[in-house]
């Protein structure tokens, strides 16, 4: 615990609590003491395989802390193995890089959802639906559109303030609000600080309406964090169902899918300039944007081929 809380130059590892919960879940599920994981790599792998089997049956012990949404089993086992490997590594027991099997740290589903997006028609339909059901001056309207234009993760959106620097283009007269989001996942890069560019007039209007009432965050709700996320998730599900997006990724990753939509939103506008969109959306590398978020759609490839 002391190591996790001071590992980043005296600062905590961003995922320190997840690592602890993973270790706790494996030990409680398999009825073993943490020291049992340090006997040998072979014994540890056997315990993880046992955990995987129990997990697949839905009988694994779950932590009472953190969000309780059941994720993909593969992702769960990946996270548990990561926590166990971290614990063992602290005591000098490691696994070679690229190992396969239950101890593998190859990111599951990597690139599987790089084609998740909404067309311009879908976005217009979503915009109209949100306005009619909740209004332009609503938390869900700001969350949806700032989420797309900023490509920020849920935690960054939640802490994002209404402060902005207004920029007006001298030639076109177009107004852009330059905002700031802090991404804990990229804390080691620029301190996690990313500039965000809000260009839609209606989104800007929604921001200003709340700002005029004395709002400080991009939402007005005073509900506890868990209740707020639950409400926003339910509203986003209604939006996706209205668009007939029944893909489980839309319905299970309600806010994170906005980051995927945002990647394609900007890429299509900027002619798939990955370098620029990486900066706009907060991706540390162009490769990550390409592989996990920005697969060029078939119609765009055809457009280029047929030029």
C-alpha positions in Angstrom: 0.0 0.0 0.0 2.8 2.4 0.9 4.5 1.6 -2.4 1.3 2.2 -4.5 0.7 5.5 -2.7 4.2 6.9 -3.4 5.2 5.2 -6.6 4.9 8.2 -9.0 7.7 10.4 -7.6 6.1 10.4 -4.1 2.5 10.5 -5.5 0.0 7.7 -5.8 -0.4 5.4 -8.7 -3.6 6.5 -10.4 -5.0 2.9 -10.2 -3.8 2.1 -6.7 -7.2 1.4 -5.3 -8.1 -0.9 -8.2 -4.9 -2.9 -7.6 -5.8 -3.3 -4.0 -9.4 -4.4 -4.8 -8.1 -6.9 -7.4 -5.8 -8.5 -4.9 -8.6 -8.5 -2.3 -11.0 -10.1 -4.7 -8.7 -12.9 -5.7 -7.7 -13.7 -2.1 -11.3 -13.7 -0.9 -12.7 -15.6 -3.8 -10.1 -18.4 -3.7 -9.8 -18.3 0.1 -6.1 -17.7 0.2 -3.8 -15.4 2.1 -1.8 -12.9 0.1 1.4 -14.7 1.1 0.1 -17.8 -0.7 0.6 -15.9 -4.0 4.3 -15.6 -3.3 5.1 -19.3 -3.1 6.0 -19.7 -6.8 4.8 -18.4 -10.1 3.3 -21.8 -10.8 1.2 -21.7 -7.6 0.1 -18.2 -8.3 -1.0 -19.1 -11.9 -3.0 -22.0 -10.5 -4.8 -19.7 -8.1 -5.6 -17.2 -10.9 -7.0 -20.0 -13.1 -9.2 -21.1 -10.1 -10.3 -17.5 -9.8 -11.1 -17.3 -13.5 -13.3 -20.3 -13.3 -15.2 -19.0 -10.3 -15.5 -15.6 -11.9 -17.0 -17.1 -15.1 -19.7 -18.8 -12.9 -20.5 -15.4 -11.4 -19.6 -16.6 -7.9 -16.5 -14.5 -7.3 -16.2 -12.3 -4.2 -16.7 -8.6 -5.1 -15.4 -5.6 -3.3 -17.9 -3.4 -1.5 -16.0 -0.3 -2.7 -16.0 1.3 -6.1 -18.5 1.0 -8.9 -20.3 -2.3 -8.9 -21.1 -2.6 -12.7 -20.1 -6.0 -14.0 -17.6 -5.5 -16.9 -16.6 -8.1 -19.5 -15.2 -11.2 -17.8 -12.0 -11.0 -19.9 -11.4 -7.4 -18.6 -12.1 -8.5 -15.0 -9.6 -11.3 -15.2 -7.1 -9.0 -16.9 -7.5 -6.4 -14.0 -7.2 -9.1 -11.3 -4.0 -10.5 -12.9 -2.6 -7.0 -13.1 -3.2 -6.5 -9.4 -1.7 -9.8 -8.5 1.4 -9.3 -10.7 1.9 -5.9 -9.1 1.8 -7.4 -5.6 4.1 -10.2 -6.5 6.5 -7.9 -8.4 6.9 -5.8 -5.2 8.3 -8.9 -3.6 10.6 -9.7 -6.5 8.4 -12.4 -8.2 7.8 -11.5 -11.9 6.6 -12.9 -15.2 8.4 -12.5 -18.5 7.1 -9.9 -20.9 4.6 -11.2 -23.5 3.6 -14.3 -21.4 0.2 -15.8 -22.5 -2.5 -17.4 -20.5 -4.2 -16.2 -17.3 -1.2 -13.9 -16.4 -1.1 -12.2 -19.7 -1.2 -8.4 -19.7 -2.2 -8.0 -23.3 -5.0 -5.4 -23.2 -8.2 -7.2 -23.9 -10.5 -6.0 -26.8 -7.7 -3.7 -27.9 -9.0 -1.9 -31.0 -12.3 -3.8 -31.0 -14.4 -0.7 -30.7 -12.3 1.6 -33.0 -15.3 1.9 -35.4 -17.8 3.1 -32.7 -19.2 6.4 -34.0 -22.3 8.5 -34.8 -23.0 9.9 -38.2 -23.8 13.6 -38.7 -27.5 12.6 -39.2 -27.4 10.6 -35.9 -25.8 13.6 -34.1 -28.6 16.0 -35.4 -31.2 13.5 -34.3 -29.6 13.2 -30.9 -29.4 16.9 -30.5 -33.1 17.4 -31.3 -34.1 14.6 -29.0 -32.2 16.0 -26.0 -33.5 19.5 -26.6 -37.1 18.3 -26.8 -36.9 16.0 -23.8 -34.6 17.9 -21.4 -33.8 21.2 -23.0 -30.7 23.0 -24.3 -30.0 24.3 -20.8 -29.7 20.8 -19.2 -26.9 18.8 -17.6 -27.4 16.0 -20.2 -27.1 18.4 -23.1 -23.8 19.8 -21.8 -22.5 16.4 -20.8 -23.3 14.9 -24.3 -21.9 17.7 -26.4 -18.9 18.7 -24.2 -18.2 15.0 -23.9 -18.0 14.7 -27.7 -16.1 17.9 -28.5 -13.7 17.4 -25.6 -13.3 13.6 -26.0 -12.7 13.7 -22.2 -13.1 10.7 -20.0 -15.9 10.5 -17.4 -13.8 11.5 -14.5 -12.4 14.5 -16.4 -15.9 15.7 -17.4 -17.0 15.4 -13.8 -14.4 17.8 -12.6 -14.4 20.1 -15.6 -15.3 23.7 -14.8 -17.2 26.3 -16.8 -14.2 28.6 -17.1 -13.1 29.3 -20.6 -11.1 31.6 -22.7 -13.1 33.0 -25.6 -11.3 33.1 -29.0 -12.9 34.8 -32.0 -11.4 34.3 -35.4 -10.7 37.6 -37.1 -11.3 36.3 -40.6 -14.4 34.2 -40.1 -15.8 35.6 -36.9 -16.2 32.0 -35.6 -16.1 31.7 -31.8 -14.4 28.9 -29.9 -14.4 28.4 -26.1 -11.0 27.0 -24.9 -11.6 25.0 -21.8 -9.4 22.8 -19.6 -9.9 19.2 -18.5 -7.6 17.2 -16.2 -7.2 13.5 -17.1 -5.9 11.5 -14.2 -5.0 8.6 -16.5 -2.4 10.9 -18.2 -1.2 12.6 -15.1 2.4 11.9 -16.0 1.9 13.9 -19.2 1.6 17.6 -18.7 0.2 17.0 -15.3 -2.9 15.6 -17.0 -3.9 19.1 -18.3 -5.5 19.2 -21.7 -7.0 22.1 -23.6 -10.5 21.5 -25.0 -12.1 23.3 -27.9 -15.9 23.9 -27.8 -17.0 25.2 -31.2 -20.7 24.5 -31.4 -22.8 27.7 -30.7 -25.6 25.8 -28.9 -23.1 24.1 -26.6 -21.6 27.5 -25.9 -25.0 28.9 -25.2 -25.8 26.1 -22.8 -22.5 26.7 -21.0 -23.2 30.4 -20.6 -26.8 29.9 -19.3 -25.5 27.9 -16.4 -22.5 30.2 -15.9 -24.9 33.1 -15.6 -26.8 31.3 -12.8 -23.5 31.0 -10.8 -22.7 27.5 -11.9 -19.1 26.4 -11.6 -19.1 22.8 -13.1 -20.5 21.8 -16.5 -23.5 20.3 -14.6 -25.9 21.8 -12.1 -26.9 18.7 -10.3 -26.1 18.5 -6.6 -26.5 14.8 -6.3 -23.7 12.6 -4.9 -21.3 11.4 -7.6 -22.7 7.9 -7.8 -26.3 9.1 -8.1 -25.2 11.7 -10.7 -23.5 9.1 -12.9 -26.4 6.8 -12.6 -28.8 9.5 -13.8 -26.6 10.6 -16.6 -26.1 7.0 -17.7 -29.9 6.4 -17.8 -30.4 9.5 -19.9 -27.6 8.6 -22.4 -29.2 5.2 -22.8 -32.5 6.8 -23.8 -30.6 8.9 -26.4 -28.8 5.8 -27.8 -32.0 3.8 -27.9 -33.7 6.7 -29.7 -30.9 6.5 -32.3 -31.5 2.7 -32.4 -27.9 2.1 -31.2 -28.4 -1.3 -29.5 -24.7 -2.2 -29.6 -23.9 -3.3 -26.0 -20.9 -0.9 -26.0 -23.3 2.1 -26.3 -25.6 0.7 -23.5 -22.9 -0.4 -21.1 -20.2 2.4 -21.5 -22.6 5.3 -21.7 -20.2 8.1 -21.2 -17.0 6.6 -22.5 -18.6 6.0 -25.8 -18.7 9.8 -26.2 -14.9 9.7 -26.4 -15.2 7.3 -29.3 -17.9 9.4 -31.0 -15.8 12.5 -30.4 -12.7 10.9 -32.0 -14.7 10.3 -35.3 -16.4 13.7 -35.0 -13.1 15.5 -35.1 -11.4 13.1 -37.5 -14.1 13.5 -40.1 -14.0 17.3 -39.7 -10.2 17.4 -40.0 -9.8 14.9 -42.8 -8.3 12.3 -40.5 -5.4 14.4 -39.3 -4.5 12.0 -36.5 -1.8 14.3 -35.1 -4.2 17.3 -34.7 -7.0 15.2 -33.3 -4.7 13.5 -30.8 -4.0 16.9 -29.4 -7.7 18.0 -29.5 -9.0 14.9 -27.8 -6.2 14.2 -25.3 -4.5 11.1 -26.8 -0.9 10.9 -25.8 0.0 9.0 -29.0 -1.4 8.9 -32.5 -1.2 5.1 -32.5 -3.6 4.8 -29.6 -6.1 7.1 -31.3 -5.8 5.0 -34.5 -5.9 1.6 -33.0 -8.5 2.1 -30.3 -10.8 4.9 -31.4 -10.3 6.2 -35.0 -10.7 3.4 -37.5 -11.2 5.1 -40.9 -14.8 4.1 -42.1 -15.3 2.3 -45.4 -17.1 5.2 -47.0 -14.1 7.5 -46.3 -11.7 4.9 -47.8 -13.9 4.6 -50.9 -14.0 8.4 -51.2 -10.2 8.6 -51.2 -9.8 5.6 -53.6 -12.3 7.0 -56.0 -10.9 10.6 -56.1 
